[in-house]
Amino acid sequence: IESHVCVLQTCLDLIEASYIPVVVEDCVSSRKPDDKTIAIERMRQEGARITTLESLLFELTRCAGTDTFKSISRLVK
């Protein structure tokens, strides 16, 4: 998915509708690295939250030591 086209436009639409989008940076791309970099920065400036898949997964588990946490740890290694 082109970060600087589809993802950016969707993100801007969500912000305009008073949502706070979360963009998982390592799950989007662009053919040209500069296009992705600029799109991510633009989304950040407009109010989107930028994260990585690993960070998001661990954030969603909320607590270390659980079976879910251990399963995710094995997945991301």
Steps between C-alpha positions, in 0.01 A plus 500: 500500500644836402556699820502833323171434317247260653625498857558875516160589353317259730692633798415861413132409455496334842663800666247731334224278646653545850665158523861445606636245253778263593740429215720193531810625324655165421173375347475767231728576208561702189701420191733788584634515859481882503127489421440281805719713726325821400154343528571366850627840612196673352264261677688557827478879456127477432439305821530131420677271741789317337621169640652168399327164491710363786427803719130481424478129577669540836292809579182304434607219734525758783677264740825304486505145628165395354454216252408756234820697566708182477333400173565841347860495623556173313343643185715812482835338575 
